[in-house]
Amino acid sequence: MNNSPGDIKKILLVQLYSNGDCLYATAVARQIKNDYPECQLTWAIAGFCKDIIAHNPHVDAVRIVNDVPKNHVAAFRKFKETVLAEKAQGLWNEVFITSNADTNLALYDGTIRGMILRAYQRPLTVSLQPELILSEAEKNNVEQFAARHDLASFKHVLLWEYAPQSGQTDLSFELVMNISKRITEDETVCIILSSANPFIGSKRIIDASSLSIRENAGITHHCTLLIGCSSGITWLTTSTAAKFLPMLQLLNADAAFINTPSTDFNRFDIRHNGLVEMFNYDKQKIIECITVIINEGIEKAASFHQHAPLQFKTTKKIVYNLLVYREFTAIKRHYAIMKEQFGLRPALLSAFYGAFITFPFKLANNLISKRLLKKK
């Protein structure tokens, strides 16, 4: 594309999914507008995530992508080829692909935010706070919800992210309800269960399925604590539309991608209003921790905090996925990034060696499984 000095640069940002990841990427959109002040920025995003960037002041146009299923590497690689060909043809001056897929997996450094920001390949000088702008209609819906459930009458209003899509918790709805019933025996406490799945609530255990994903940011202004699991609602509460709540994070150490808020906050020097993370817990331990937070404050619950176990299962998974497409340069880069962050640990080396050794057997098993599924 041959541009005169006065021409507007056309830039495409590819961050297809998911809600939390797209929130991270709003910092990239902000940085692009800082680096290219007069550009026209188009964001390519999956249809089921498009609402998360509605009203974003840094996004001029949205390109809905519904033919690239999440975690479908072949489809993503094809889409990447398409947009890079569009750039070669002159449709785009720049294309920035930040989705944590394909070779971008190599950029994982123990945090999802780091993976996405590193994909921009330029210095980040702007605020990293996720950008979320609620419409007046959304704000009104939140206030009506708060009034309908008389949230102002409670001393403690807990927002619980209980049905996430990130795979970072293994709590069942039954367990969440049992804990909620115990906690709300205290009449000064109510719990808002945030999910798209409706249920029959009560005065002190409130079904929030009538709120949109975005409106959960607005409801934080009526809350005193987040019980989360590092999924979309957690990161919504850190956005420009939300109140940054004290957090109790109940996390699964065996998740495919470990993305603990404590690591993220420390890595990017993000202030917070108190954080407790738990990886090994049961019903009673959760109840005890929440009770301490309610009665004495989150600082007094520090003894419940558990440090994330240092393991490199995610690296092993990433290396396998990159080996499938013979992306050896990307594997080398992932090794360099992880070594820089964690040092040359035996467990890290074991993850890399293990991925190479088990690759042919795992690949054969996956191919056989796919053939059997096709026959059904």
PyMOL commands that set and color helices and strands:
alter all, ss='L'
color gray80, all
select helices_A, chain A and resi 19-35+47-53+73-88+102-107+112-118+136-148+151-153+173-183+215-222+232-236+261-267+283-296+298-304+313-324+328-342+346-375
alter helices_A, ss='H'
color red, helices_A
select strands_A, chain A and resi 10-14+40-46+61-65+94-97+156-161+189-194+205-207+225-228+247-250+275-278
alter strands_A, ss='S'
color yellow, strands_A
deselect
rebuild
show_as cartoon
